[in-house]
Structure formats: structure tokens, C-alpha cells
Amino acid sequence: MNFYKTTAMAAVLLLPAVVVAQEPVGRGATDVDEVIVIGRSVTTGLAMIKVDREMLVDTATVLKDIPGANVNANGPVTGIAQYRGMYGDRVSVVIDDLGVVSGGPNAMDAPLSYVSPMITEELGMTRGIASVSLAPESIGGHVSTTLSRGEFSEAGSALSGFVGSRFSANGNVSTSAGRLTMANDSHKVSLLAELDDSDTISTPVGEIRPSQLHRERSDLSYAFAGDKSSVLLFAGRLNTDDTGTSALPMDIRYIDTNLAGAQATVELSDNVTLEGRAAWNDVEHLMDNFGLRAAPMPAMFRQNLATGTGGQISVAAAFGLLDSTLRVGVDATSSDHDATITNPNNAMFRVDNFVGVERDVSSLFAEWQRDGEYGDLEIGLRAKRVAADAGAVGSSGIMGGMGDAVALLADAFNAADRKQSWNSVDAVVKYRVQTQSGTEWRVELGSKTRAPSYQELYLWLPLQATGGLADGRSYIGGLDLDEERSNEITIGFGKDAGRFTISPQVFFKRVDGYIQGVPSTNMVANMVSQMMSGYPALEFSNVDAEIYGADLAWKLELSEQWYLDGIASWARGKRRDAKDDLYRLAPPNASVGVTWESDDLSVTTELVAYAKQDKVSVYNNEQRTPGYELVNAALIWSATDSLRVEARVDNLLDETYQDHTAGINRAGGSDIPVGERLYGTERTLSAGLIWSF
Ligand SMILES: [Cu+2]
């Protein structure tokens, strides 16, 4: 078995190299370096996936098909984006260019949970360093998504849309969605809705309990497109109910979010365009440790009611200069968070998890871009101020010495200076040049910062509310945290040699002040943590780290109908100030697909291989994970112009495997023991029908 594993892994990793060696250089070179496969494309600058073409429940899953990207899944719809060794708040995620405020202190409503897959047109991941204009905070990368709100109708007023449903036999997973668009050439009204539902998911070693999900998402929008201006207004809702998150200490009972936003662009003159954006959302979220999973003793019942509210306003202008473009803009985001833990069996029990927490970011940027004869150059600067504050905390109903210790921690927190701010400047320089032979070279330099998250600052009592780290350890915040700064270089090329296309990149990031947990020296916190979880507390602190690696996408066209394609990703993260590896990095992985494609039918089989992850962090007892290989197959048939039939088999060989980034089971009463890494799904058949009009 080991021999086959090694051989398969080697084949997956080396195949592109073999192909390169055989390809004559320079033949049929064009100035396009794009790797395009069904619904996907990868260039040196951007990886793009048409999400509505993929059969999935959690949009974050498509990140696994993007070189360098992966997902930390704490449950069926809680995928946290990971890119080149960074994840969580470090990776910026926008929906229609606007950020969203997560309500859950453990990222149960991570930003990508707001883009249900059947109503999401595209997900784009900036390869390499994100331009400063894309987002105010983007130290680890940038993911951009758009909802599919239909097209304007050039041929007069028209009604268009789709209805579709997909079903998966493992866990009776169903996703159903529809869109209705009324449009003419300048006005458009679109109504979108998706319903996702499932029972318990099975793996080759048994059921993951709880793993059911129920999510409803809707969006109503109006858009205007004129000669010199455009407008988009939208309002939407997300309602998630009773959804398991086995890798976390509690499950989702509900997440109710209202969202609204507006965008406008005006062309003031031939050379000046103005853009304005505003967004707001409001989340109410309840989670507990007894409703969906095996309940503890009545005295240990816990539920956490969390709210998050916030918004974003930005204004930017683009000036067309002689042979370049200058963009300048200002941006302000604001978010408020509260969370209170209670026990329904004990009216006395209450712990203020977060009280009156505010985190505001204001920034301004300038970005200059020139497309020249000797290459394209981009230089961007963003000056940023992050301000955070939190209210006084307390607790009640905790007995004995434990109650005294918790009161001590609360008193210390309340007496401390909780109002903090950080000022910094981010800088990005990108250069790309096209050589005679059609190779596009790209060099990017970046220096970017991230101020601490509110959890990293204001977790005053050792708890596992850590933005979804899911390491089973209790953390306390650090009120004197510095921001972290990543100095990064990315070098890569894109080569299009006729039938063969490839776009590899290497990167190196030196991160000063990298924020992660270290063993706490607070004896009271350690005592409380020891009594609650069996381990002493970890305290968010600034350490020094480095992350480096490489990733690539490639495609080889064998004939009109046949092609091979694949991606490979590798990221290595370690501390510089101590001998330890960074937590929860996806292991080296690669995939190879074989596709047969005609006008109305495409059939793909892919081999996905993950190496073992033995570069694990000691500070929080991260477990190693063995490697594995999976075979998947998919079919898309356009039966008529308006009817699409889809079928898919995941894990065709019914392999027993554990995804390193999936987390450790925390839920009692599951077929997977508490403390054991969650297993991947067993062989799963899915089918779907989509009718568009
Ligand atoms: Cu939650």
C-alpha cells in the first residue's frame, strides 16, 4: 500500500514536470497564460471558479481547487479560507466587493457561508499579493465573490432565470435554488433564493454526529446601467438553523443575518471615474453544547448568544493619466460584537464572553498602474488606522474557588486600558513582463499588516472562542498585542506553449509579530483553564514566523476532446523565535484530472493526493495526519439549451481518510471518538438538474 501511495503521489507531483520537458519551447506561443478547464481558470494573477457550476454545499470547498488555497472546515457550512499558510481574519473575503461582519466569535458564519453555491457566480482568488485597492486588511490574501444576479437584456424587457436542485445520497444533502430576473437594457430587478438541507453525513468509519445542516439565503437587488453610470442596490437574508460544527465546542442553533448594500460608479469625464460603496449587516446567533450533540450533565449545559453588527463605506476615484492609471480612495469599516454565555438549567449562571466590543478600521490608499512596453508596473500604498475597545465584563452563578478566580480575571480586565489603536502603512509593488517567447514573468513585493482581532484582544476568560481555531485549547487575549507585519515576495511565470499551459509561483513571507497562542504566565487563567478543559491556558501573543512554498496550475490538451489538468500546492510555516511549526497548515497536495469534452457533454475523472502532515505545532498539541489519495468523477450534460444534467461521485474508491484542516471531533455521541481527527465522507453519489430560461 505504501508503495502505491508513494508512486501515486510522485506521479501526481511529477507529471507536470515531465510534460514540460517534452514540450517544444516557443511553439504556437500566444500572449495568454490562462489555464482554463470546465468552469475554472488560472492565470499568474488570478484563479477563478464559476461556483454555480460546481456541485457543493459550502462554497469555501472550491478553494481546494485553487493553487495555494485550502479550507479549514469546522462543519458542513463553516469553511474558513486558507491561502499560502494563512487563514481566518488574515484572508480578506468580499461579496460583490463588500466585506461582511461575522457574528460568531468562532467564525461559524465565516464570510464564505454567506455565498450559497448555486446562487454564486464566481469566486476569484488573487494569486500572490493582493493589491492595496482590493481590501483594507488583506495580509494573507484576497477572495472575491459575486452573487449571480442575472444579465441586463439588450433586446428589450425580458424575464430570465433558473430553477435547480441537487441531491446527494450521503446524508440526503439537498441544495435547491432559483433566480428570477426582470430586465431591460438599463434596469434590472433580481430575486435569488437558495435552500440547503441535510441529515447526518457518513464516513467509512461511521457517522459524524452532529453534521446536519439547514441554511436559507435570499437576495433582492436592483441594478441600473447607464452610459456613464451604474448602480446596484441589494438587501438579503441568511437563516441558518441547527447545523453541526463537530470541530468546535458548540453547534449552530441559529444564525439570522440581514444584509444590505449599495454601489455606484459615475464617469465624471473621459479620465475620471468615481466609485462609491456602502454595506451593512446585522447578525444574531445562538449556539449551544447540548441541543444537537450528546448533552453533558445539566449543570454543564452552555449556550452562547452572540451578535455582530457593522458596515463599510468606501469612495474611490480612478484618474486616467497619460500612460497610466491612478486610483485613490478612502475606506471605513466598523463592527460591534457582544456574546453572553448562559445555562438554561441555571438562571443564575451567566458569563459575559464579549461586551460592547468595537473594532473600526479607517484607511486611505493610492495605487498607480502603468502598462508599458517594457512591462506592467503597479505601486500601491495604504495608510491604515485600526481602533478597538471593549466594555466591562462580569459573571454570575459560578460557585466556590472557581467563581473567585473568574471574578479576579474580570476585575483585572475591567481595570485595564482596553482602548487600543494601531497605525500602519501597507505597500505593494507588482511588476510583470511578457518575454518574446510568450512567457509572462511576475515579481511581487509586499509589506502588509494585520491588527489583532477582537478575540485575540478581549478574550478575558480562558475559552475556545478563537475565530474558529478549533484546536480544543482555551485562550486568553492579550491587551498589549502589536499588529503583525508580513514582508513577502512572490515570483512566478505563466507559459502558454500551444497545447500546454502552466503557471507556477514561489513565495516567501517573513512575518514579524505573528499572532498566535503561547503558554500563558497568568496563574489565575491557567488554574481556571485547567479546571474547565484539563489544559493550562494559551495566551495570544506576538511571535516571529516565516512561511514559504510554491504552487502551480497546468493543463495539457491531448486532442480536440481530451485534456489533462492539475494543480499542486505546498506551504511550510514555522516560527523563527522558537522551534515550532505553525498550526493547521494544509499538507502538500496535488490533483490531476482527465477530461473528455464535447459540445454538450463533459466527463472528468480526477485523482487528488494529500501528503501526510507531520509539520505540526507543539504549543497546542496539534495531531499529525497521514496522507491519502481520492478518486472523484463528474459529468455535466447540456441535454438542451435550457436543461443541464449533472452527476458526480466523490471518493469513488471509498477511501478512509482524514483531512488535516478539518479539525478534531469535540462532540460526544458521534461514531468518531472525541479527540480524534474527523474523517472524510464515504463514497458519495450526487445528481442535479438545472433549468434556465
Ligand atoms: Cu457560534
Boltz pocket constraint, residues with backbone or C-beta under 6 A from the ligand:
constraints:
  - pocket:
      binder: B
      contacts: [[A, 104], [A, 105], [A, 106], [A, 107], [A, 108], [A, 251], [A, 252], [A, 285], [A, 286], [A, 287]]
      max_distance: 6.0
